[in-house]
Amino acid sequence: MPFPTDFTWGVATSSYQIEGSPLADGAGLSNWHRFALEAGRVLNDDHGETACDHYRRSHDDVALIKELGVDAYRFSFNWARIQPNGKGVVNEKGLDFYRRLVDALLEHGIQPFATLHHWDLPAALEDAGGWLNRDTAHRFADFTEIMTRALDGQIQDWCTFNEPWVIMHEGHVNGAHPPGLMDLAHAPIVANNLLRAHAEGVRAYRANGCHRIGLVVNIEPKYAASDSLDDQAAQARAESYMNRLFIDPIITGEWPQPLVEAMGEDAWRDVLDESTAPLREPIDWLGVNYYSRSVVRHKDGGFLDTETLRQARAHTEMGWEVYPQGLTDTLVWLSERTQGLPLYVTENGAAFDDPPVIGGRVDDQARVDYLREHLHAAAQAIEMGVNLRGYFAWSLLDNFEWQFGYSKRFGLVHVDPATQQRTFKDSAHFLREICHANT
Ligand code: FCB
């Protein structure tokens, strides 16, 4: 496949999904660990007490990444390991864990891509109002300052948030993630506070004279089910809510109008009265997590008067349609919206019901096909002129998939939950060949 020679190949994970030992060495409780321990929140009441035991096996896992042959590793910090109460004193032992991880990556010649926040918030901050509280943005800036001061000499690429939309929607509108709230009226407040936190984080970072910093958003391109005006308007609402809410204010300083209209200006009053100028902090790159698309039409009484239509095509175990063309479309769309900002695919992958390990092998042909088709789609975007700089597969390991617990396996590397034994799946071998052939 025709990728530029300086293209970055990587794999991605996040702290709560793989680390385990969430309270070790003086760490505070995170909102995700607390939520997972509440009965009925996560499928089978799974939680991240052990997860992939990465906290204790990080050295071996770095060797595994090296064996995979990728150039880069995208991971995140559990904030509560560093600031157990979300503010004030730094827990040096927590910081040491990440120092050791980054040292090991650099020793192996693997470029660290660090995400400051991938959903696990110190529970103390959630108790103080979390993302509904404006003050959390300042706390995030302090945390950014601590991390970038401690590690910026070693980490060139930073990112503030992973998928702020998911924090807003799943946590405050849909209730499937902590804090488990369900009210669309939270959306403007939480979106504004997350974007304020992002911008304050970027400013704190620049004050330390650092390297490159970006943001990672999830994009699920929306296609109208028909040419009717109603369906086109439904498409615009769905796109504004999911795909534009965390990009437009940064790039153009405007909240997406179709969403403001759909919810009514009153719902947005406080946010609209505030200047968006502080949100327009320039970023060095934008990451996109792409998994699927949706086809939408108008439906009175549906969420934002829209409805998603299930397509008669292949779906993954998550119930997500396999639609590689959507990745090309997304990259082209983002490239236009951001005027050629460097882009990365920071997550792409699939959960399938993998066959068992037989003779040291996992024949996950469905995932190999998924990756191959999506890499072709990414290559096509590059041919169309998109400034795409890298691709990270989700995920290095089978891990804790949020409200679905361990039931969904996204790993290129199989993890036996009983023994923690790691086994390369065929998809891991596939990615290794692709990286090798393209670097
Ligand atoms: C993304 C998340 C990641 C993982 C994948 C499947 O939304 O960023 O942590 O759960 O989905």
Residues whose N, C-alpha, C, O or C-beta is under 5 A from the ligand:
A	BS01	FCB	S14 E163
